[in-house]
Amino acid sequence: MVAAAVPNRSLVGDSDYIASAVRQIPGPVVLVGHSVERFGYQRAGMTTVEAASSHLVMLSQPMRVADLIREAVRTVTG
């Protein structure tokens, strides 16, 4: 597990930072983040999946988030 601290300077700058950090990780990568980070993931050419929520989805729908993570892991590991 890697937790990269995003500098929060600009949307494009942070997106480039995320993409750079992910490229340094060998093998398949699963990222979990909020809607602002989605732009960075898409900018890096990654597939994104959304879970609708009226609040922080990890708090309001923890089982949905866990299911999405499990699905992503199954996808990248075969």
N, C-alpha and C positions, 0 to 999 in steps of 0.2 A: 504494500500500500504506500502510495506517495501522496502527500498533502502539500501542494505548491501554494505558497502565499501570493495571491494576485495583488500587484501594486495599486490597482484602482486609480490609474492616472488618466486613461482615456479608453474608450471602447475598443478602438482599433489597436492601440498599444497593448492593452491587456489581452486582447484576442491573439495577437502575435506572440505574446509571452506564453500563453497557454499552449499554443501550437508548438512553440519551441520546446517547452517542457515535455510535452507528450512525445515528440519525435525522439527524445533521448531515452525513452523507455522501450526496451526490446519486446517484441511480441505484441499480441492483442492487448488493447487498453479499454477499460470501461470507466467512463467519467460520470460523476453525479454532480449536478449544479443547479443553479436557478436560471430564470429566463434570460438574464443579461449574459450569462456565460454561454448560452445557446448560440449566440452570434459568433463567438470565438470558436466553438466546436464546428459550426458549419463552415466558417472561414478556413478552418484547417482540413476541410473535406471529410469530416466525420458524419456519421448517421446520427440523427437525434430523434428522441421519442419524448413526447410531452405527457404529463399527467395534470389534468385540470384541477385547480384548487383555489379556494378563496383566501388561502393563507399559505404559509410556508408548507409546501406539500409533504416534506419529511415529517412534519408534526401533525398535519391534518389527515394524512393518508399514509401512515407508515407501512401498512401491508402492501399497498399499491406500489410504493417505491421499492420495497423488498422484492416484489414480484418482477418489476422491471429490471432490477439488477440481476436476479436469477436468470431471467430470459436473456439478457445481454451476455452473461457468462456462458450460458449454453450455446449461444450463437457463435461466440468467438472460440470456444473450445471444442465445438463439434459435438 
